[in-house]
Every structure is written in structure tokens, then in C-alpha cells.
Amino acid sequence: MAIKIAKRLQRIPLSPSVAASQRARELKAEGRDIIALSSGEPDFATPEHVIAAAAEAARRGETKYTSIGGTLDLRKAICGKLERENGLVYKPDEVMVSTGGKQAIYNAIVATVEEGDEAVIPAPFWIAYEQVVTYAGGTPVVVPCTAETGFKITPEKLARAITPATTWLILNSPSNPSGAIYTREEYQALAPVLRRHPHVAVMVDEMYEHIIFDGARPVSFIAACPEFQDRTVLINGVSKAYSMTGWRIGYAAGPASLIKEMIKAQSQATSGPSSVGQAAALAALEGPQDFVETQRQAFEQRRDLVVSMLNQAKGIACRKPAGAFYAFASCEALIGKRTPEGRTIGSDRDFTDYLLDSEGVAVVHGAAYGVPGHFRLSFAAANADLVRACERIQRACAALR
Ligand SMILES: Cc1ncc(COP(=O)(O)O)c(C=O)c1O
């Protein structure tokens, strides 16, 4: 007899972007020429001084368990970063380090969400928010946000979504997958609604803050709305800014009373993040920052390349993302068309399957992010691959009738 699987886990599927990347890897292993633009990680090497700091820490003997919520040195460095870059004041006991930003989100949700609790999640959203809330027994209240409002939630929509059961409003700027960035004014426009509902906590995920384009400056939610600092959890990490996804270091900053409970949750999950990973993150935050700008410029060039090539594909419309490294394009005009094999494209999922089958390009369908009729293409890949992938997408679209 098969071992019983808990209902809470049965409620969530394997993440669609993980599934898409897995399928691409399998096809590659079968010898197919696949360009996988489905996963979200920078393709650059981690800066050399960061790697050196980790090696030195290991040799110094920093190979033991650390404090569950992260070393004091790293928590102080995070406080320093938040003050320097975001103008925010936090004390080390208001900060915790986790195994990636994802675990920081997970800790916050499992520490707070129970059956019946709701989390307001503007769509398109990063898949993890919806799934972790569901896993914890809560109900995601997905608020569709259209291209017309820049894929951002408006005060009116927020007001309609809030109920007495709302525990969280989850904001992500720059957004994965849409690249949308909230301006100071857009954040401040949400403030009167949040003021009227003091039971709503805010999670703000600023993981992509350094990957922003067109000369924009990142604005942290709390810098825009300091009155909500005592009911906001800020999520960030080193994964994207320093190309350190595999080191698995992220962090949360929030009220000490909640951080304490999040550390308790983490204590029974991992006993704390990796010691050498933390030494690496410390070097990333406190060392030279030129890598961040070099990477940002590369992403901006790739964005321009990809958006322009996608807009030349028949039936595809792609807005310029303001940040992050994803193109979130509409394929709505292609729904109802037929492939050369005579199959009908009935949905965004059919379209992304068609791209993979016919041209070997792996991207993720928009419905996975709560916005059907779209797809997400990660431009965290070499220019040559991006050009080849976009040419193939153009060919695939031209072949639809
Ligand atoms: C919006 C967003 N937040 C958080 C994370 C988590 O990052 P980490 O790799 O540090 O867990 C990701 C990763 O894809 C992300 O896209």
C-alpha cells in the first residue's frame, strides 16, 4: 500500500515553472534542441569576491550551525543594507535569515495563516504566494490586475478584496512575472485602504529591487508608507541581485514579535541557513557593488532585444517590463488559431506546449501566474539563445492559421 500523503500537500500541484523546466530538461536529454527560458535565475557567475569570502569562512571553521535566524554579523549587515539603500531602520532582532527568500515567505505564512484566513494576491503573481498560502490552509484571494493598470492593484480593487478574514496583502515589486514596479504614489494610494483595515498585514517582496530599468530608482513599500512598518514583512535576498540562487540565502525584516515566531517555524524546518552561504551573503552585501550595475545593464539590453523581437511575432503583444528579467507577453490574439498539424490553440497552455513541441522553446503559460492568455519568458539567458528563441517564436506564430 502506498504511504499516505497529507491533504495539505495534495492541495498544491508541482510549481508550473518547475514542471516546464523539468519537461525541457527531459526533452534535452532525449537529444532535442531545446532553449529553456522557463526558470528564473540570473545566468551570471557569482562575483569572485563572494566566492572567496565563502571559502575563507569555511577554512576559518565557519562550518557549524549558526543562530537559527542567521548570524548576528549578517543580520547587522542586512540592517545596514536596509538603511543605506532603502532608508529603513531595523534592529537585528527584527531581521531573520532564511534558506532563500522563499523560505522567508514560507516562514511568515506558516507562522500566521490558519484555516479560513485569506491572503489578497494581485495577479499576475509569483506562483509561490498562492501555493504556500494554500498549503498553510489559507485561501488565496486572487485579484486580477490587467495590463491597463500596469498589472498593479488599485485602491478600489484592494478595498473590494479585503474581508474580516484577510490576513495578508502580498505585494511584489518589481514583479515576477510582469516586471511591474509600484511607484511611491501608487503605494501611497493604497494607504487609506490599509488604514481602514488594521487587521491586514502586508508582505512586500522586493527580491528584484536592483533589476530595474529606464533609470528608475527602487522605492521600498515601507519607505513610501512608513506608518505600516509595524505590520509589514519585507522579503529580500541575495539570489537575484548577486546571481546567488544556489547559495540559498534570503531574509525577512518585520516586527520582532513576528520574526521570533518565524524563527521558531524555521527551527523545525532547517535549524537555520548554511553557514558558508551566510558568509557569502555578508560579502555580497558589504563588498563592492559594481556587479549589481553590470548585471542590471545586461538585463536592460536583453529586455529591449526580447521585447522588440516578441512584438515582431504575429499575434504577440509584449509591454516593456519596468524591472525583473521576464517578458510577460499576451498571446490572446492566437487563441482559436490552428497549428500546421491541425491542432487548435485553445489556451495559453496550448500555445506554450506548441512552442515547446514545434520549436523547442520552453516558456511558462500565464494562467500559472493567474493571468491566462499570456506567457512568461525569462531573459536571464545568453543573448544568442534569446535571439534564436525569439526567431523560433516568430516562426511558430507565423505558422498558425
Ligand atoms: C518574486 C520572487 N520572490 C522570491 C523569490 C525567492 O528567491 P530565493 O531563490 O532566494 O528563494 C523568487 C525566486 O524566483 C521570486 O521570483
The ligand as an SDF file (V2000), in Angstrom:
LIG
                    3D

 16 16  0  0  0  0  0  0  0  0999 V2000
    9.3240   37.2760   -6.6230 C   0  0  0  0  0  0  0  0  0  0  0  0
   10.2660   36.3100   -6.0080 C   0  0  0  0  0  0  0  0  0  0  0  0
   10.4250   36.3340   -4.6840 N   0  0  0  0  0  0  0  0  0  0  0  0
   11.2470   35.4900   -4.0530 C   0  0  0  0  0  0  0  0  0  0  0  0
   11.9490   34.5400   -4.7700 C   0  0  0  0  0  0  0  0  0  0  0  0
   12.7680   33.5630   -3.9930 C   0  0  0  0  0  0  0  0  0  0  0  0
   14.1140   33.6730   -4.1430 O   0  0  0  0  0  0  0  0  0  0  0  0
   15.0980   32.6480   -3.4830 P   0  0  0  0  0  0  0  0  0  0  0  0
   15.7770   31.9520   -4.6180 O   0  0  0  0  0  0  0  0  0  0  0  0
   16.0480   33.4960   -2.6850 O   0  0  0  0  0  0  0  0  0  0  0  0
   14.3490   31.7060   -2.6300 O   0  0  0  0  0  0  0  0  0  0  0  0
   11.7990   34.4580   -6.1590 C   0  0  0  0  0  0  0  0  0  0  0  0
   12.5070   33.4300   -6.9260 C   0  0  0  0  0  0  0  0  0  0  0  0
   12.2080   33.1330   -8.0730 O   0  0  0  0  0  0  0  0  0  0  0  0
   10.9370   35.3730   -6.7910 C   0  0  0  0  0  0  0  0  0  0  0  0
   10.7460   35.3480   -8.1130 O   0  0  0  0  0  0  0  0  0  0  0  0
  1  2  1  0
  2  3  1  0
  2 15  2  0
  3  4  2  0
  4  5  1  0
  5  6  1  0
  5 12  2  0
  6  7  1  0
  7  8  1  0
  8  9  2  0
  8 10  1  0
  8 11  1  0
 12 13  1  0
 12 15  1  0
 13 14  2  0
 15 16  1  0
M  END
$$$$
